[in-house]
Amino acid sequence: MNRLKISLLLVFSLMLTATFFSCGSTKRSPNATVNQRQETELSPIAFSLLNDLRLLGREISPNDTELIERYSLKRRGDTYWVSAIITLDPPYADGELEQYGVLVQSLQGDMATALLSTREYLRLIDYRALKAIEISPKVQLH
């Protein structure tokens, strides 16, 4: 069990380090226009989900129990959803989020708690009105 904890800590620290060092490479030059949209910021878990979905190369199925467990995915119909906190970059139109697989649960200012469709997750990250996605790590009680 301790080896598992150490392994998870190492993976998390590597992801955090990679995220930290990759952030510096995305800075825009002072001559960049104000209208250019910055990339969506992803928490380490949100970034991990992005990589796992890319590696999977298909939709999540009930047989993907490891992914379902790792991200605490919820099934609604034939689609899997992940709970997240998203930060929006207005303007955006009412109903616009739904076409990117976002089911808003609550909205406070520019932040929302939401369910994100794993089916639309890759497309959502490129959405112009989204600043950040935060997915919390799964809490395990001992």
PyMOL commands that place a pseudoatom at each C-alpha (Angstrom):
pseudoatom trace, name=CA, resn=MET, resi=1, chain=A, elem=C, hetatm=0, pos=[0.000, 0.000, 0.000]
pseudoatom trace, name=CA, resn=ASN, resi=2, chain=A, elem=C, hetatm=0, pos=[2.882, 2.359, 0.805]
pseudoatom trace, name=CA, resn=ARG, resi=3, chain=A, elem=C, hetatm=0, pos=[4.412, 1.648, -2.609]
pseudoatom trace, name=CA, resn=LEU, resi=4, chain=A, elem=C, hetatm=0, pos=[1.138, 2.655, -4.240]
pseudoatom trace, name=CA, resn=LYS, resi=5, chain=A, elem=C, hetatm=0, pos=[1.072, 5.935, -2.290]
pseudoatom trace, name=CA, resn=ILE, resi=6, chain=A, elem=C, hetatm=0, pos=[4.683, 6.652, -3.187]
pseudoatom trace, name=CA, resn=SER, resi=7, chain=A, elem=C, hetatm=0, pos=[4.006, 5.851, -6.850]
pseudoatom trace, name=CA, resn=LEU, resi=8, chain=A, elem=C, hetatm=0, pos=[0.978, 8.125, -6.909]
pseudoatom trace, name=CA, resn=LEU, resi=9, chain=A, elem=C, hetatm=0, pos=[2.952, 10.924, -5.246]
pseudoatom trace, name=CA, resn=LEU, resi=10, chain=A, elem=C, hetatm=0, pos=[5.744, 10.539, -7.808]
pseudoatom trace, name=CA, resn=VAL, resi=11, chain=A, elem=C, hetatm=0, pos=[3.309, 10.613, -10.727]
pseudoatom trace, name=CA, resn=PHE, resi=12, chain=A, elem=C, hetatm=0, pos=[1.544, 13.666, -9.290]
pseudoatom trace, name=CA, resn=SER, resi=13, chain=A, elem=C, hetatm=0, pos=[4.830, 15.497, -8.700]
pseudoatom trace, name=CA, resn=LEU, resi=14, chain=A, elem=C, hetatm=0, pos=[5.999, 14.710, -12.249]
pseudoatom trace, name=CA, resn=MET, resi=15, chain=A, elem=C, hetatm=0, pos=[2.729, 16.001, -13.685]
pseudoatom trace, name=CA, resn=LEU, resi=16, chain=A, elem=C, hetatm=0, pos=[2.936, 19.124, -11.538]
pseudoatom trace, name=CA, resn=THR, resi=17, chain=A, elem=C, hetatm=0, pos=[6.531, 19.745, -12.599]
pseudoatom trace, name=CA, resn=ALA, resi=18, chain=A, elem=C, hetatm=0, pos=[5.685, 19.212, -16.263]
pseudoatom trace, name=CA, resn=THR, resi=19, chain=A, elem=C, hetatm=0, pos=[2.714, 21.563, -15.961]
pseudoatom trace, name=CA, resn=PHE, resi=20, chain=A, elem=C, hetatm=0, pos=[4.848, 24.200, -14.224]
pseudoatom trace, name=CA, resn=PHE, resi=21, chain=A, elem=C, hetatm=0, pos=[7.617, 24.132, -16.810]
pseudoatom trace, name=CA, resn=SER, resi=22, chain=A, elem=C, hetatm=0, pos=[5.253, 23.949, -19.772]
pseudoatom trace, name=CA, resn=CYS, resi=23, chain=A, elem=C, hetatm=0, pos=[3.392, 27.046, -18.563]
pseudoatom trace, name=CA, resn=GLY, resi=24, chain=A, elem=C, hetatm=0, pos=[6.424, 29.236, -19.218]
pseudoatom trace, name=CA, resn=SER, resi=25, chain=A, elem=C, hetatm=0, pos=[6.584, 28.142, -22.838]
pseudoatom trace, name=CA, resn=THR, resi=26, chain=A, elem=C, hetatm=0, pos=[3.050, 29.355, -23.579]
pseudoatom trace, name=CA, resn=LYS, resi=27, chain=A, elem=C, hetatm=0, pos=[3.625, 32.981, -22.618]
pseudoatom trace, name=CA, resn=ARG, resi=28, chain=A, elem=C, hetatm=0, pos=[2.710, 35.358, -25.373]
pseudoatom trace, name=CA, resn=SER, resi=29, chain=A, elem=C, hetatm=0, pos=[5.051, 37.999, -26.714]
pseudoatom trace, name=CA, resn=PRO, resi=30, chain=A, elem=C, hetatm=0, pos=[4.316, 41.628, -25.796]
pseudoatom trace, name=CA, resn=ASN, resi=31, chain=A, elem=C, hetatm=0, pos=[3.372, 42.222, -29.435]
pseudoatom trace, name=CA, resn=ALA, resi=32, chain=A, elem=C, hetatm=0, pos=[0.549, 39.647, -29.326]
pseudoatom trace, name=CA, resn=THR, resi=33, chain=A, elem=C, hetatm=0, pos=[-2.847, 41.131, -29.966]
pseudoatom trace, name=CA, resn=VAL, resi=34, chain=A, elem=C, hetatm=0, pos=[-5.278, 41.524, -27.106]
pseudoatom trace, name=CA, resn=ASN, resi=35, chain=A, elem=C, hetatm=0, pos=[-7.888, 39.435, -28.929]
pseudoatom trace, name=CA, resn=GLN, resi=36, chain=A, elem=C, hetatm=0, pos=[-5.785, 36.250, -28.924]
pseudoatom trace, name=CA, resn=ARG, resi=37, chain=A, elem=C, hetatm=0, pos=[-7.288, 33.730, -26.557]
pseudoatom trace, name=CA, resn=GLN, resi=38, chain=A, elem=C, hetatm=0, pos=[-5.020, 31.943, -24.121]
pseudoatom trace, name=CA, resn=GLU, resi=39, chain=A, elem=C, hetatm=0, pos=[-5.181, 28.184, -23.762]
pseudoatom trace, name=CA, resn=THR, resi=40, chain=A, elem=C, hetatm=0, pos=[-7.523, 26.678, -21.209]
pseudoatom trace, name=CA, resn=GLU, resi=41, chain=A, elem=C, hetatm=0, pos=[-5.715, 26.082, -17.931]
pseudoatom trace, name=CA, resn=LEU, resi=42, chain=A, elem=C, hetatm=0, pos=[-6.075, 22.505, -16.678]
pseudoatom trace, name=CA, resn=SER, resi=43, chain=A, elem=C, hetatm=0, pos=[-5.567, 21.224, -13.159]
pseudoatom trace, name=CA, resn=PRO, resi=44, chain=A, elem=C, hetatm=0, pos=[-3.199, 18.228, -12.946]
pseudoatom trace, name=CA, resn=ILE, resi=45, chain=A, elem=C, hetatm=0, pos=[-6.150, 15.813, -12.800]
pseudoatom trace, name=CA, resn=ALA, resi=46, chain=A, elem=C, hetatm=0, pos=[-7.892, 17.554, -15.728]
pseudoatom trace, name=CA, resn=PHE, resi=47, chain=A, elem=C, hetatm=0, pos=[-4.649, 17.302, -17.715]
pseudoatom trace, name=CA, resn=SER, resi=48, chain=A, elem=C, hetatm=0, pos=[-4.337, 13.629, -16.786]
pseudoatom trace, name=CA, resn=LEU, resi=49, chain=A, elem=C, hetatm=0, pos=[-7.897, 12.981, -18.008]
pseudoatom trace, name=CA, resn=LEU, resi=50, chain=A, elem=C, hetatm=0, pos=[-7.046, 14.736, -21.283]
pseudoatom trace, name=CA, resn=ASN, resi=51, chain=A, elem=C, hetatm=0, pos=[-4.046, 12.441, -21.793]
pseudoatom trace, name=CA, resn=ASP, resi=52, chain=A, elem=C, hetatm=0, pos=[-5.985, 9.305, -20.834]
pseudoatom trace, name=CA, resn=LEU, resi=53, chain=A, elem=C, hetatm=0, pos=[-8.794, 10.132, -23.271]
pseudoatom trace, name=CA, resn=ARG, resi=54, chain=A, elem=C, hetatm=0, pos=[-6.284, 10.779, -26.056]
pseudoatom trace, name=CA, resn=LEU, resi=55, chain=A, elem=C, hetatm=0, pos=[-4.523, 7.475, -25.331]
pseudoatom trace, name=CA, resn=LEU, resi=56, chain=A, elem=C, hetatm=0, pos=[-7.834, 5.607, -25.220]
pseudoatom trace, name=CA, resn=GLY, resi=57, chain=A, elem=C, hetatm=0, pos=[-8.754, 6.943, -28.663]
pseudoatom trace, name=CA, resn=ARG, resi=58, chain=A, elem=C, hetatm=0, pos=[-12.420, 6.060, -28.293]
pseudoatom trace, name=CA, resn=GLU, resi=59, chain=A, elem=C, hetatm=0, pos=[-15.390, 6.683, -26.030]
pseudoatom trace, name=CA, resn=ILE, resi=60, chain=A, elem=C, hetatm=0, pos=[-15.310, 5.311, -22.505]
pseudoatom trace, name=CA, resn=SER, resi=61, chain=A, elem=C, hetatm=0, pos=[-17.247, 2.074, -22.091]
pseudoatom trace, name=CA, resn=PRO, resi=62, chain=A, elem=C, hetatm=0, pos=[-18.429, 0.230, -18.974]
pseudoatom trace, name=CA, resn=ASN, resi=63, chain=A, elem=C, hetatm=0, pos=[-15.388, -2.053, -19.366]
pseudoatom trace, name=CA, resn=ASP, resi=64, chain=A, elem=C, hetatm=0, pos=[-13.036, 0.883, -18.696]
pseudoatom trace, name=CA, resn=THR, resi=65, chain=A, elem=C, hetatm=0, pos=[-13.417, 0.416, -14.948]
pseudoatom trace, name=CA, resn=GLU, resi=66, chain=A, elem=C, hetatm=0, pos=[-9.966, 1.789, -14.105]
pseudoatom trace, name=CA, resn=LEU, resi=67, chain=A, elem=C, hetatm=0, pos=[-10.707, 5.138, -15.784]
pseudoatom trace, name=CA, resn=ILE, resi=68, chain=A, elem=C, hetatm=0, pos=[-14.216, 5.261, -14.347]
pseudoatom trace, name=CA, resn=GLU, resi=69, chain=A, elem=C, hetatm=0, pos=[-12.819, 4.664, -10.866]
pseudoatom trace, name=CA, resn=ARG, resi=70, chain=A, elem=C, hetatm=0, pos=[-9.804, 7.015, -11.239]
pseudoatom trace, name=CA, resn=TYR, resi=71, chain=A, elem=C, hetatm=0, pos=[-11.912, 10.036, -12.207]
pseudoatom trace, name=CA, resn=SER, resi=72, chain=A, elem=C, hetatm=0, pos=[-15.138, 9.092, -10.358]
pseudoatom trace, name=CA, resn=LEU, resi=73, chain=A, elem=C, hetatm=0, pos=[-17.023, 9.180, -13.649]
pseudoatom trace, name=CA, resn=LYS, resi=74, chain=A, elem=C, hetatm=0, pos=[-20.808, 9.122, -13.575]
pseudoatom trace, name=CA, resn=ARG, resi=75, chain=A, elem=C, hetatm=0, pos=[-22.866, 7.465, -16.281]
pseudoatom trace, name=CA, resn=ARG, resi=76, chain=A, elem=C, hetatm=0, pos=[-25.924, 9.241, -17.675]
pseudoatom trace, name=CA, resn=GLY, resi=77, chain=A, elem=C, hetatm=0, pos=[-27.472, 7.435, -20.606]
pseudoatom trace, name=CA, resn=ASP, resi=78, chain=A, elem=C, hetatm=0, pos=[-24.653, 6.180, -22.802]
pseudoatom trace, name=CA, resn=THR, resi=79, chain=A, elem=C, hetatm=0, pos=[-22.192, 8.931, -21.831]
pseudoatom trace, name=CA, resn=TYR, resi=80, chain=A, elem=C, hetatm=0, pos=[-19.756, 9.248, -18.934]
pseudoatom trace, name=CA, resn=TRP, resi=81, chain=A, elem=C, hetatm=0, pos=[-19.422, 12.563, -17.082]
pseudoatom trace, name=CA, resn=VAL, resi=82, chain=A, elem=C, hetatm=0, pos=[-16.824, 14.029, -14.744]
pseudoatom trace, name=CA, resn=SER, resi=83, chain=A, elem=C, hetatm=0, pos=[-17.528, 16.596, -12.009]
pseudoatom trace, name=CA, resn=ALA, resi=84, chain=A, elem=C, hetatm=0, pos=[-15.539, 19.809, -12.366]
pseudoatom trace, name=CA, resn=ILE, resi=85, chain=A, elem=C, hetatm=0, pos=[-15.274, 23.461, -11.510]
pseudoatom trace, name=CA, resn=ILE, resi=86, chain=A, elem=C, hetatm=0, pos=[-14.904, 25.585, -14.611]
pseudoatom trace, name=CA, resn=THR, resi=87, chain=A, elem=C, hetatm=0, pos=[-13.919, 29.221, -14.963]
pseudoatom trace, name=CA, resn=LEU, resi=88, chain=A, elem=C, hetatm=0, pos=[-15.624, 31.031, -17.816]
pseudoatom trace, name=CA, resn=ASP, resi=89, chain=A, elem=C, hetatm=0, pos=[-14.350, 33.907, -19.918]
pseudoatom trace, name=CA, resn=PRO, resi=90, chain=A, elem=C, hetatm=0, pos=[-17.443, 35.858, -20.986]
pseudoatom trace, name=CA, resn=PRO, resi=91, chain=A, elem=C, hetatm=0, pos=[-19.123, 36.596, -23.275]
pseudoatom trace, name=CA, resn=TYR, resi=92, chain=A, elem=C, hetatm=0, pos=[-20.948, 33.365, -23.907]
pseudoatom trace, name=CA, resn=ALA, resi=93, chain=A, elem=C, hetatm=0, pos=[-24.564, 32.789, -24.888]
pseudoatom trace, name=CA, resn=ASP, resi=94, chain=A, elem=C, hetatm=0, pos=[-27.151, 30.908, -22.840]
pseudoatom trace, name=CA, resn=GLY, resi=95, chain=A, elem=C, hetatm=0, pos=[-27.208, 27.282, -23.957]
pseudoatom trace, name=CA, resn=GLU, resi=96, chain=A, elem=C, hetatm=0, pos=[-23.777, 27.561, -25.570]
pseudoatom trace, name=CA, resn=LEU, resi=97, chain=A, elem=C, hetatm=0, pos=[-22.109, 25.409, -22.921]
pseudoatom trace, name=CA, resn=GLU, resi=98, chain=A, elem=C, hetatm=0, pos=[-24.459, 22.471, -23.535]
pseudoatom trace, name=CA, resn=GLN, resi=99, chain=A, elem=C, hetatm=0, pos=[-23.221, 22.018, -27.102]
pseudoatom trace, name=CA, resn=TYR, resi=100, chain=A, elem=C, hetatm=0, pos=[-19.756, 21.406, -25.632]
pseudoatom trace, name=CA, resn=GLY, resi=101, chain=A, elem=C, hetatm=0, pos=[-21.014, 18.716, -23.263]
pseudoatom trace, name=CA, resn=VAL, resi=102, chain=A, elem=C, hetatm=0, pos=[-21.313, 20.886, -20.144]
pseudoatom trace, name=CA, resn=LEU, resi=103, chain=A, elem=C, hetatm=0, pos=[-24.202, 20.504, -17.712]
pseudoatom trace, name=CA, resn=VAL, resi=104, chain=A, elem=C, hetatm=0, pos=[-23.982, 23.478, -15.346]
pseudoatom trace, name=CA, resn=GLN, resi=105, chain=A, elem=C, hetatm=0, pos=[-25.069, 22.648, -11.819]
pseudoatom trace, name=CA, resn=SER, resi=106, chain=A, elem=C, hetatm=0, pos=[-24.446, 26.047, -10.210]
pseudoatom trace, name=CA, resn=LEU, resi=107, chain=A, elem=C, hetatm=0, pos=[-23.056, 29.361, -11.415]
pseudoatom trace, name=CA, resn=GLN, resi=108, chain=A, elem=C, hetatm=0, pos=[-21.457, 32.070, -9.283]
pseudoatom trace, name=CA, resn=GLY, resi=109, chain=A, elem=C, hetatm=0, pos=[-19.902, 34.933, -11.221]
pseudoatom trace, name=CA, resn=ASP, resi=110, chain=A, elem=C, hetatm=0, pos=[-17.519, 33.455, -13.780]
pseudoatom trace, name=CA, resn=MET, resi=111, chain=A, elem=C, hetatm=0, pos=[-17.174, 30.102, -11.964]
pseudoatom trace, name=CA, resn=ALA, resi=112, chain=A, elem=C, hetatm=0, pos=[-19.465, 27.108, -12.299]
pseudoatom trace, name=CA, resn=THR, resi=113, chain=A, elem=C, hetatm=0, pos=[-19.734, 23.620, -10.917]
pseudoatom trace, name=CA, resn=ALA, resi=114, chain=A, elem=C, hetatm=0, pos=[-20.583, 21.329, -13.780]
pseudoatom trace, name=CA, resn=LEU, resi=115, chain=A, elem=C, hetatm=0, pos=[-20.643, 17.862, -15.227]
pseudoatom trace, name=CA, resn=LEU, resi=116, chain=A, elem=C, hetatm=0, pos=[-18.408, 17.557, -18.290]
pseudoatom trace, name=CA, resn=SER, resi=117, chain=A, elem=C, hetatm=0, pos=[-19.054, 14.937, -20.947]
pseudoatom trace, name=CA, resn=THR, resi=118, chain=A, elem=C, hetatm=0, pos=[-16.011, 12.761, -21.583]
pseudoatom trace, name=CA, resn=ARG, resi=119, chain=A, elem=C, hetatm=0, pos=[-17.339, 12.474, -25.136]
pseudoatom trace, name=CA, resn=GLU, resi=120, chain=A, elem=C, hetatm=0, pos=[-16.916, 16.246, -25.708]
pseudoatom trace, name=CA, resn=TYR, resi=121, chain=A, elem=C, hetatm=0, pos=[-13.978, 16.844, -23.330]
pseudoatom trace, name=CA, resn=LEU, resi=122, chain=A, elem=C, hetatm=0, pos=[-11.282, 17.252, -25.999]
pseudoatom trace, name=CA, resn=ARG, resi=123, chain=A, elem=C, hetatm=0, pos=[-13.420, 19.733, -27.921]
pseudoatom trace, name=CA, resn=LEU, resi=124, chain=A, elem=C, hetatm=0, pos=[-14.389, 21.597, -24.738]
pseudoatom trace, name=CA, resn=ILE, resi=125, chain=A, elem=C, hetatm=0, pos=[-10.766, 22.400, -23.925]
pseudoatom trace, name=CA, resn=ASP, resi=126, chain=A, elem=C, hetatm=0, pos=[-10.540, 24.482, -27.127]
pseudoatom trace, name=CA, resn=TYR, resi=127, chain=A, elem=C, hetatm=0, pos=[-13.771, 26.359, -26.322]
pseudoatom trace, name=CA, resn=ARG, resi=128, chain=A, elem=C, hetatm=0, pos=[-13.113, 30.112, -26.547]
pseudoatom trace, name=CA, resn=ALA, resi=129, chain=A, elem=C, hetatm=0, pos=[-15.129, 31.076, -23.465]
pseudoatom trace, name=CA, resn=LEU, resi=130, chain=A, elem=C, hetatm=0, pos=[-13.423, 28.680, -21.054]
pseudoatom trace, name=CA, resn=LYS, resi=131, chain=A, elem=C, hetatm=0, pos=[-10.474, 29.846, -18.934]
pseudoatom trace, name=CA, resn=ALA, resi=132, chain=A, elem=C, hetatm=0, pos=[-9.869, 26.861, -16.673]
pseudoatom trace, name=CA, resn=ILE, resi=133, chain=A, elem=C, hetatm=0, pos=[-10.994, 23.343, -15.725]
pseudoatom trace, name=CA, resn=GLU, resi=134, chain=A, elem=C, hetatm=0, pos=[-10.430, 22.015, -12.218]
pseudoatom trace, name=CA, resn=ILE, resi=135, chain=A, elem=C, hetatm=0, pos=[-11.096, 18.359, -11.498]
pseudoatom trace, name=CA, resn=SER, resi=136, chain=A, elem=C, hetatm=0, pos=[-10.444, 17.330, -7.922]
pseudoatom trace, name=CA, resn=PRO, resi=137, chain=A, elem=C, hetatm=0, pos=[-8.544, 14.153, -7.132]
pseudoatom trace, name=CA, resn=LYS, resi=138, chain=A, elem=C, hetatm=0, pos=[-10.597, 11.253, -5.892]
pseudoatom trace, name=CA, resn=VAL, resi=139, chain=A, elem=C, hetatm=0, pos=[-10.787, 11.217, -2.105]
pseudoatom trace, name=CA, resn=GLN, resi=140, chain=A, elem=C, hetatm=0, pos=[-10.135, 7.827, -0.566]
pseudoatom trace, name=CA, resn=LEU, resi=141, chain=A, elem=C, hetatm=0, pos=[-11.166, 7.205, 2.998]
pseudoatom trace, name=CA, resn=HIS, resi=142, chain=A, elem=C, hetatm=0, pos=[-9.086, 4.740, 4.953]
for i in range(1, 142): cmd.bond("trace and resi %d" % i, "trace and resi %d" % (i + 1))
show_as sticks, trace
zoom trace
